[in-house]
Amino acid sequence: MTRLRLDGVGVRIDAAQIVHDLTIDCPPGAFVGLVGPNGSGKSTVLKTVYRAVRPSSGAVLLDETDLLRDLTPRQSAQKVAALTQEHPHGFDFTVLDVVSAGRTPHKNAWSLMSRADHEIISAVLGIVGMTAHTERTFTSLSGGEKQRVLLARALVQEPSVLILDEPTNHLDISTQLNLLELVRSLGITVLAALHDLNLAAAFCDQLHVLHNGVIVRAGSPREVLTPDLIAEVFRVHAHCGTHPVTGRLHLAFSSFPAGADQATAEFELVKEGSI
């Protein structure tokens, strides 16, 4: 298994500094979550790992190997796979075609699929529960089925690190749980951006909270997802409890009263003597 480490990573796009001096350590086999409000920089951070964005500072390390300096894109794709938010919606290909594309990093130009390739693809289709759907077109699938196919395409790369960018968006509750349970059962190193804090608490070993491009807290879900932090970063009240089945942290939320943010701002101005 592989340790993933983002070491002092910064990302500047045009004139804007999107991510500031960010360090995230993902131990071998750990499921590490990245949470934060919309626009906090989560997707940008993940893109530095699967090479869609180049950091302006710092390094992305796989064990002691610098992903950008020491590996070619093809070599990186043999080690890191991603299930991203941005993927083509107009696939006019079968499930088998889509999943088979994940073997590209292991193939030479124009080389045919080997028996070993077919065995890997067949095994992964079985793992994600899509063996019976290999001849269906991608566009005919449900949202959950599409996510399973795209996960299979990532897994046939045989990665040691899996990147997930909001993998449960637009999925029903059962499919969300099944997908994350499947990913967790794989035993590989995972870095995932998640919107749902209860899913993050249920599945992640460690969490990093990103706000305005900066990590503001890191640790276990219980250490990180406290009422004070959630109020500060997500602008809601959080009521913390324990899930009756899993024993893990479970959260309930309520909004701030109308005008609370304005009242807080005015109170701060009063304290400072500005009004």
C-alpha positions as a printed NumPy array, in Angstrom:
array([[  0.   ,   0.   ,   0.   ],
       [  1.05 ,   3.572,  -0.68 ],
       [  1.29 ,   6.674,   1.499],
       [ -0.001,   9.831,  -0.175],
       [  1.253,  13.15 ,   1.136],
       [  0.53 ,  16.66 ,  -0.039],
       [  3.435,  18.648,   1.362],
       [  3.003,  22.42 ,   1.542],
       [  0.899,  22.49 ,  -1.615],
       [ -0.223,  25.833,  -2.933],
       [ -2.252,  26.485,  -6.078],
       [ -2.4  ,  29.798,  -7.87 ],
       [ -4.702,  30.176, -10.874],
       [ -4.308,  33.422, -12.816],
       [ -4.019,  36.07 , -10.092],
       [ -5.922,  34.135,  -7.432],
       [ -4.334,  31.996,  -4.714],
       [ -6.836,  29.122,  -4.439],
       [ -4.957,  26.865,  -2.005],
       [ -2.442,  28.006,   0.617],
       [  0.452,  25.904,   1.97 ],
       [ -1.657,  22.792,   2.457],
       [ -0.333,  19.587,   4.013],
       [ -2.377,  16.372,   4.075],
       [ -0.994,  12.991,   5.082],
       [ -2.854,   9.865,   3.95 ],
       [ -1.34 ,   6.765,   5.603],
       [ -1.248,   3.536,   3.582],
       [ -4.741,   2.05 ,   3.336],
       [ -6.442,   4.96 ,   5.139],
       [ -9.698,   6.574,   4.027],
       [ -9.043,  10.304,   4.402],
       [-11.761,  12.888,   3.886],
       [-11.613,  16.495,   2.75 ],
       [-14.627,  18.578,   3.777],
       [-15.504,  22.243,   3.489],
       [-18.057,  24.654,   2.033],
       [-18.522,  25.161,  -1.685],
       [-15.638,  27.164,  -3.087],
       [-13.209,  26.199,  -0.34 ],
       [-10.801,  24.553,  -2.801],
       [-11.521,  20.844,  -2.294],
       [-11.68 ,  19.904,  -5.981],
       [ -8.58 ,  21.98 ,  -6.736],
       [ -6.644,  20.073,  -4.076],
       [ -7.695,  16.729,  -5.534],
       [ -6.786,  17.845,  -9.054],
       [ -3.167,  18.296,  -7.959],
       [ -3.06 ,  14.573,  -7.147],
       [ -4.433,  13.334, -10.46 ],
       [ -2.433,  15.954, -12.378],
       [ -5.302,  18.065, -13.718],
       [ -3.793,  21.098, -11.928],
       [ -0.112,  21.762, -11.287],
       [  0.738,  23.106,  -7.812],
       [  2.477,  26.485,  -7.78 ],
       [  4.341,  25.409,  -4.647],
       [  4.937,  22.278,  -2.583],
       [  4.895,  18.664,  -3.718],
       [  2.559,  15.689,  -4.063],
       [  4.359,  12.572,  -2.835],
       [  3.599,   8.882,  -3.293],
       [  5.726,   7.352,  -0.557],
       [  8.961,   9.269,  -1.314],
       [  8.307,   9.767,  -5.031],
       [  7.413,  13.247,  -6.294],
       [  4.369,  12.687,  -8.501],
       [  5.114,  15.524, -10.917],
       [  8.894,  15.584, -10.898],
       [  9.658,  11.868, -10.948],
       [  6.763,  10.241, -12.826],
       [  5.382,  10.562, -16.334],
       [  1.607,  10.989, -16.741],
       [  1.351,   7.352, -17.763],
       [  3.312,   6.185, -14.716],
       [  1.127,   8.368, -12.48 ],
       [ -2.02 ,   6.85 , -13.957],
       [ -0.731,   3.398, -13.032],
       [ -0.596,   4.502,  -9.394],
       [ -3.384,   7.086,  -8.984],
       [ -6.959,   6.774, -10.252],
       [ -9.76 ,   9.271,  -9.834],
       [-13.539,   9.304,  -9.796],
       [-14.22 ,  12.957, -10.559],
       [-17.226,  15.255, -10.782],
       [-16.46 ,  16.063, -14.398],
       [-17.011,  13.126, -16.695],
       [-18.578,  12.81 , -20.165],
       [-22.346,  12.338, -20.124],
       [-22.609,  11.38 , -23.785],
       [-20.8  ,   8.067, -23.752],
       [-22.074,   6.096, -26.736],
       [-20.165,   3.062, -25.521],
       [-21.015,  -0.102, -23.67 ],
       [-20.197,  -0.647, -20.022],
       [-17.419,  -3.002, -21.105],
       [-15.928,  -0.358, -23.41 ],
       [-15.938,   2.285, -20.67 ],
       [-14.355,   0.034, -18.053],
       [-11.779,  -1.318, -20.51 ],
       [-10.537,   2.236, -21.09 ],
       [ -9.099,   2.107, -17.583],
       [ -6.426,  -0.315, -18.8  ],
       [ -4.937,   2.351, -21.118],
       [ -2.073,   3.337, -18.771],
       [ -0.862,  -0.273, -18.838],
       [ -0.993,  -0.645, -22.638],
       [  1.341,   0.367, -25.407],
       [ -0.06 ,   2.311, -28.35 ],
       [ -2.287,   0.119, -30.519],
       [ -1.639,  -2.983, -28.397],
       [ -4.505,  -5.43 , -28.014],
       [ -6.145,  -6.407, -24.761],
       [ -4.408,  -9.39 , -23.224],
       [ -5.928, -12.297, -21.358],
       [ -4.649, -10.722, -18.125],
       [ -6.417,  -7.441, -19.014],
       [ -9.703,  -9.274, -19.554],
       [ -9.31 , -11.121, -16.262],
       [ -8.741,  -7.862, -14.365],
       [-11.743,  -6.219, -16.028],
       [-13.966,  -9.214, -15.309],
       [-12.89 ,  -9.316, -11.668],
       [-13.534,  -5.587, -11.143],
       [-16.937,  -5.729, -12.84 ],
       [-17.804,  -8.449, -10.362],
       [-16.589,  -6.358,  -7.429],
       [-18.8  ,  -3.397,  -8.395],
       [-21.766,  -5.612,  -9.253],
       [-21.967,  -4.744, -12.96 ],
       [-21.07 ,  -8.069, -14.587],
       [-24.594,  -8.576, -15.921],
       [-24.614,  -5.143, -17.597],
       [-21.484,  -5.257, -19.765],
       [-23.358,  -4.846, -23.074],
       [-25.606,  -2.017, -21.941],
       [-24.768,   1.485, -23.134],
       [-23.444,   3.864, -20.524],
       [-26.188,   6.395, -21.266],
       [-28.9  ,   3.843, -20.427],
       [-27.7  ,   3.389, -16.839],
       [-29.069,   4.924, -13.656],
       [-26.945,   7.424, -11.728],
       [-25.804,   4.794,  -9.257],
       [-24.939,   2.342, -12.015],
       [-22.922,   4.992, -13.829],
       [-20.919,   5.685, -10.678],
       [-20.194,   1.987, -10.288],
       [-19.011,   1.77 , -13.886],
       [-16.764,   4.816, -13.484],
       [-15.425,   3.372, -10.237],
       [-14.69 ,   0.14 , -12.103],
       [-12.865,   2.108, -14.81 ],
       [-10.712,   3.646, -12.071],
       [-10.077,   0.32 , -10.349],
       [ -8.906,  -1.514, -13.472],
       [ -6.006,   0.939, -13.496],
       [ -4.878,  -1.092, -10.471],
       [ -4.147,   2.068,  -8.491],
       [ -2.531,   2.202,  -5.093],
       [ -4.265,   5.562,  -4.45 ],
       [ -7.903,   6.383,  -5.255],
       [ -9.173,   9.971,  -5.471],
       [-12.908,  10.606,  -5.088],
       [-14.459,  14.015,  -5.789],
       [-17.988,  14.111,  -4.383],
       [-18.644,  10.488,  -5.429],
       [-22.139,  10.353,  -3.912],
       [-23.628,  13.462,  -5.534],
       [-27.133,  12.85 ,  -6.932],
       [-27.259,   9.278,  -5.588],
       [-29.998,   7.869,  -3.369],
       [-29.16 ,   6.964,   0.222],
       [-28.781,   3.238,  -0.378],
       [-26.462,   3.775,  -3.336],
       [-24.378,   6.297,  -1.378],
       [-23.825,   3.825,   1.443],
       [-23.163,   0.887,  -0.872],
       [-20.63 ,   2.836,  -2.933],
       [-18.649,   4.083,   0.066],
       [-18.784,   0.689,   1.78 ],
       [-17.392,  -0.834,  -1.405],
       [-14.576,   1.722,  -1.601],
       [-13.684,   1.255,   2.048],
       [-13.561,  -2.536,   1.617],
       [-10.877,  -2.242,  -1.083],
       [ -8.131,  -1.53 ,   1.439],
       [ -6.302,   1.02 ,  -0.736],
       [ -5.362,   4.582,   0.179],
       [ -8.297,   6.929,  -0.454],
       [ -8.541,  10.727,  -0.449],
       [-12.144,  11.861,  -0.907],
       [-13.923,  15.209,  -0.983],
       [-17.359,  14.826,   0.59 ],
       [-20.215,  17.28 ,   1.102],
       [-22.22 ,  15.123,   3.495],
       [-20.628,  15.434,   6.936],
       [-22.441,  12.344,   8.233],
       [-21.018,  10.24 ,   5.412],
       [-17.598,  11.708,   6.163],
       [-17.979,  10.82 ,   9.844],
       [-19.189,   7.312,   9.015],
       [-16.482,   6.298,   6.549],
       [-13.356,   8.413,   7.048],
       [-10.482,   7.535,   9.338],
       [ -9.242,  11.124,   9.267],
       [-10.75 ,  14.423,   8.162],
       [ -9.241,  17.687,   6.994],
       [-11.483,  20.773,   7.01 ],
       [-10.72 ,  23.223,   4.219],
       [-11.916,  26.811,   4.444],
       [-10.886,  29.569,   2.036],
       [ -8.084,  27.379,   0.733],
       [ -6.57 ,  26.671,   4.161],
       [ -6.741,  23.574,   6.369],
       [ -8.331,  24.836,   9.585],
       [ -8.507,  21.531,  11.472],
       [ -7.446,  17.903,  11.009],
       [ -7.922,  14.705,  12.98 ],
       [-10.499,  11.998,  13.575],
       [-14.144,  12.837,  12.782],
       [-14.942,  13.311,  16.485],
       [-11.937,  15.603,  16.928],
       [-12.746,  17.646,  13.851],
       [-16.538,  17.89 ,  13.537],
       [-17.273,  19.878,  16.667],
       [-20.184,  22.315,  17.038],
       [-17.864,  25.324,  17.212],
       [-15.987,  24.445,  14.03 ],
       [-19.134,  23.575,  12.103],
       [-20.715,  26.871,  13.152],
       [-17.631,  28.811,  12.086],
       [-16.985,  27.064,   8.772],
       [-20.404,  25.844,   7.602],
       [-22.595,  28.501,   9.29 ],
       [-25.056,  26.066,  10.864],
       [-25.67 ,  24.738,  14.358],
       [-24.561,  21.115,  14.817],
       [-25.943,  18.733,  17.388],
       [-23.521,  15.861,  17.952],
       [-24.594,  12.36 ,  18.913],
       [-23.676,   8.722,  18.415],
       [-25.073,   6.543,  15.66 ],
       [-27.091,   3.762,  17.342],
       [-25.798,   1.048,  14.976],
       [-22.227,   2.006,  14.076],
       [-21.276,   3.853,  17.251],
       [-19.652,   6.575,  15.157],
       [-20.304,  10.3  ,  15.292],
       [-23.696,  11.367,  13.946],
       [-24.776,  14.959,  13.373],
       [-28.055,  16.828,  13.182],
       [-28.168,  20.385,  11.903],
       [-30.244,  23.503,  12.372],
       [-29.861,  26.869,  10.725],
       [-28.849,  30.079,  12.424],
       [-31.797,  32.366,  13.176],
       [-32.565,  34.836,  10.406],
       [-30.23 ,  37.794,  10.653],
       [-27.842,  36.012,  12.991],
       [-24.843,  36.638,  10.757],
       [-25.648,  40.334,  10.526],
       [-26.18 ,  40.544,  14.283],
       [-22.854,  38.842,  14.878],
       [-21.086,  41.254,  12.537],
       [-22.631,  44.267,  14.272],
       [-21.669,  42.88 ,  17.683],
       [-18.065,  42.52 ,  16.535],
       [-18.081,  46.145,  15.337],
       [-19.438,  47.281,  18.721],
       [-16.652,  45.376,  20.515],
       [-14.097,  47.057,  18.284],
       [-15.623,  50.485,  18.952],
       [-16.452,  51.082,  15.305],
       [-20.132,  51.859,  15.893]])
